[in-house]
Amino acid sequence: MSHNVSLRAADFLYKYLLKNNQKDQKIIKLMGINFAGELGLAAGFDKNGDYLNFSNNIGLGFIELGTVTPRAQYGNKKPRVYRLSNDMAIVNHLGFNNKGVLYLKNKLKSFERKIPIGVNVGKNSSTSLESAHEDYNYCIREIFDVCDYITLNISSPNTKDLRELHTKKYLNDFLYKVKRCCDELSKKNKKNIPILLKISPDHDEKKIEELCRIIDIHEIQGVILTNTSVDKSLLSTRKHDHTNGGVSGLPLLKKSTKMIEVCKKWLHTDTVIVGCGGIMSKSDADDKLRAGANLLQVYTGLVYKGLQLIKQINN
Ligand SMILES: Cc1cc2nc3c(=O)[nH]c(=O)nc-3n(C[C@H](O)[C@H](O)[C@H](O)COP(=O)(O)O)c2cc1C
């Protein structure tokens, strides 16, 4: 709630008063997109595109909106967000609370962007895993024309069984059906929109290898490494061992950076890697780039370090 109120105020300020200082940022061309710097905003911060004036003007290289689903939904019961300041972490169990893809589409239609905007899509909680592709494809059809890239979020721990989409049993068929839909849209609209897959950090190396092979077969252009972790032993306190939800922030840093190293070994060299998880300083960002990331995303770092963090990393 306080997140929404302060962001609404910030959005107003940035719309009318605080225009961006982004002139000297370097352009990074990847997947046919001109990113205005390596560092972007991770999904979940602005799920519905309500704070675009703010995120467009704070020195970021790109923004990822969402997760949105075909129909608006409330998400899980409250309390569902826990701030763990001692660990510089958040545990969230939101469950894709969002206003639906059409609301976001309308926001984007009328917004004049300065930096690339990706949209992160998911399924409604009532949709089965067997029909999951229908929800993703519905969202993709709606936003294909108003965004620069699309992320398939199969890694939220807060929608029951969603992470099953990482398994061979579901992933091959899922990616085949989603890619087929994208190919049809590309032909019809005469343009390509890159597809990225957002992955969970909670896998062993064998599983990651299997995952990367499937990603290669379907020629997915990029991966986001990673979403939050369900491993509460990352936290310094045992208080949240039985709290539902995923850990983000500093405790996730090493685990998500390790994922970059491992995936880099298995993925096709052209696959773009977006490093996300626990970035709290320039040195954390550099570690991810050294491990093989092409781009970066941040969420929890902004909550604890504020906008200074963006400036620090860009320098
Ligand atoms: C409150 C909260 C809500 C989030 N919502 C989403 C979401 O809707 N979709 C998504 O793909 N990731 C979501 N995430 C995960 C972030 O995008 C990111 O992957 C994760 O927090 C790790 O990055 P960080 O340590 O910089 O926060 C959310 C994270 C937080 C803390």
PDBQT file of the ligand as one rigid body, heavy atoms in Angstrom, charges set to zero:
ROOT
HETATM    1  C1  LIG A 401       7.396  -7.554  -4.140  1.00  0.00    +0.000 C 
HETATM    2  C2  LIG A 401       7.921  -8.280  -5.345  1.00  0.00    +0.000 A 
HETATM    3  C3  LIG A 401       7.071  -8.563  -6.405  1.00  0.00    +0.000 A 
HETATM    4  C4  LIG A 401       7.546  -9.238  -7.536  1.00  0.00    +0.000 A 
HETATM    5  N1  LIG A 401       6.694  -9.487  -8.572  1.00  0.00    +0.000 NA
HETATM    6  C5  LIG A 401       7.178 -10.107  -9.692  1.00  0.00    +0.000 A 
HETATM    7  C6  LIG A 401       6.336 -10.326 -10.805  1.00  0.00    +0.000 A 
HETATM    8  O1  LIG A 401       5.172  -9.938 -10.838  1.00  0.00    +0.000 OA
HETATM    9  N2  LIG A 401       6.868 -10.975 -11.876  1.00  0.00    +0.000 N 
HETATM   10  C7  LIG A 401       8.170 -11.403 -11.916  1.00  0.00    +0.000 A 
HETATM   11  O2  LIG A 401       8.601 -11.967 -12.931  1.00  0.00    +0.000 OA
HETATM   12  N3  LIG A 401       8.997 -11.178 -10.880  1.00  0.00    +0.000 NA
HETATM   13  C8  LIG A 401       8.531 -10.544  -9.791  1.00  0.00    +0.000 A 
HETATM   14  N4  LIG A 401       9.374 -10.323  -8.733  1.00  0.00    +0.000 N 
HETATM   15  C9  LIG A 401      10.765 -10.822  -8.799  1.00  0.00    +0.000 C 
HETATM   16  C10 LIG A 401      11.731  -9.741  -9.305  1.00  0.00    +0.000 C 
HETATM   17  O3  LIG A 401      11.416  -9.340 -10.595  1.00  0.00    +0.000 OA
HETATM   18  C11 LIG A 401      13.178 -10.278  -9.291  1.00  0.00    +0.000 C 
HETATM   19  O4  LIG A 401      13.281 -11.347 -10.174  1.00  0.00    +0.000 OA
HETATM   20  C12 LIG A 401      13.612 -10.749  -7.899  1.00  0.00    +0.000 C 
HETATM   21  O5  LIG A 401      13.069  -9.936  -6.895  1.00  0.00    +0.000 OA
HETATM   22  C13 LIG A 401      15.124 -10.752  -7.761  1.00  0.00    +0.000 C 
HETATM   23  O6  LIG A 401      15.667  -9.466  -7.970  1.00  0.00    +0.000 OA
HETATM   24  P1  LIG A 401      16.011  -8.456  -6.743  1.00  0.00    +0.000 P 
HETATM   25  O7  LIG A 401      16.809  -9.230  -5.750  1.00  0.00    +0.000 OA
HETATM   26  O8  LIG A 401      16.752  -7.327  -7.395  1.00  0.00    +0.000 OA
HETATM   27  O9  LIG A 401      14.701  -8.033  -6.194  1.00  0.00    +0.000 OA
HETATM   28  C14 LIG A 401       8.916  -9.639  -7.601  1.00  0.00    +0.000 A 
HETATM   29  C15 LIG A 401       9.774  -9.339  -6.542  1.00  0.00    +0.000 A 
HETATM   30  C16 LIG A 401       9.296  -8.665  -5.417  1.00  0.00    +0.000 A 
HETATM   31  C17 LIG A 401      10.253  -8.349  -4.296  1.00  0.00    +0.000 C 
ENDROOT
TORSDOF 0
